[in-house]
């Protein structure tokens, strides 16, 4: 025997919509951090949209030509904003890099690298 009435259908339809929305709602933007160099880099990444600013990667080694994914907070327009620092080498050949990357979208890739001598 099948019992069906309008209120039951509306209730099930509403629950389906809520469950679908929660299944597809993201907790943030997935950003790939890519080391496009031959060197192993020690990388730190900050989510500048988080309140307070949050470190999402801390001195993580990323091997040459490898990558990893972090999740950052979107702003009101849906864009992400991060900053990164990278270091490589020993005491005698240490190199550094840093950049600020605003206006990031879900699935974007940020290339990290070292392009200058580190200050003493």
N, C-alpha and C positions, 0 to 999 in steps of 0.2 A: 504494500500500500504506500502510495507516495503522497505526502502532505506538502502542499505548496501554497503560500499566500504572499501577498505583496510586501508585507513588512519583513518577512523572513528573507525574501530576495533582496530587498534594499539593505538589510543588515549585512548579509553576505557580500553584497557588492561593495558596501562601505569598508568592510574588513579587508577585502581583496585590494582595494585602492590603498589603504593604509599600509598593508604589508608590502605592496609593490613599491610604494614611495620609500619605505625604510630600507628595502633591499637595494634600491638604486641610488639612494642618497649617499654621497661620499663624505668621508671625514676630512678630506683635504685634497690637495693637488699632488699627484705623483710626478716627481721630477727626477730624471736620470742624471746622475753626476758622473761625467765621463772623463777619464784620464786619457787624453789623446796624445800622450807622449810615451817614450820608451822607458822613462824613469818611474820608479815606485814613488808615489807621493803620499805624504801625510796630510790629510784634508780635514778641515773643520768647516761646517756649514751652519749658518744661523737663519732662522725663520724670522724675518723682520716684520711680518704681519701679526705674529703671535703677540699677545699682551699678557705678561711682558715678553720681550724678545726671547726666543727659545733656541738653544743649541740642539740641532737635530742630528748632527754628526760631530764627533769629537776625536780629533787626531786619528782618524781611521786611515789605515794604509790602503791605498788603491793601487794595485799593480799596473805596470805599463799597459796601455790599450785595454784596460778593464773599466767596468762601470758598476754602479750600484744605484738603487732607487731610494729616495727619501720622500716623505710626505710633509707638505707645508700647508699653512693656512691661507685660504683665499681672502682677499679683501671684499668690500661690499660690491665691487664690480665683477668679482670672480677671479681676479688676477693674483698671482703669487709674487712674493718679493723675498729674495734671499741674498745673503752675502757669503763669500767663501774665502778661505785662506788655504794655501798649499805650500809645503816645504819639501825639499829633497836634499840628499847629500849629507856628507859628514861635516865636521867642523871646517875643513879646508876648502870644500867645494859646495857649500850650502847655497841653495837658490830658493827664492820665495816668489809667491804670486798672490794676488788678492783682487777681487772684483765685487761689485754690487750689481745684482741682476733683478731689475723690476719687471713688471708686466709679463710674468710667466703664466703659461696656460698648462692645463693638465696634459701630461705626456711630453712636455718639452724636455730637451736635453741641454745641460749646462756643461761646457767644457772647462776643465780645470787644468792649470799648467803653472809652471814657474818661469817668470820672464825677467827677473832682476836679482841682483845680489841682495842678500838680507842685510839690514842695518845692524850695526854692532851695539 
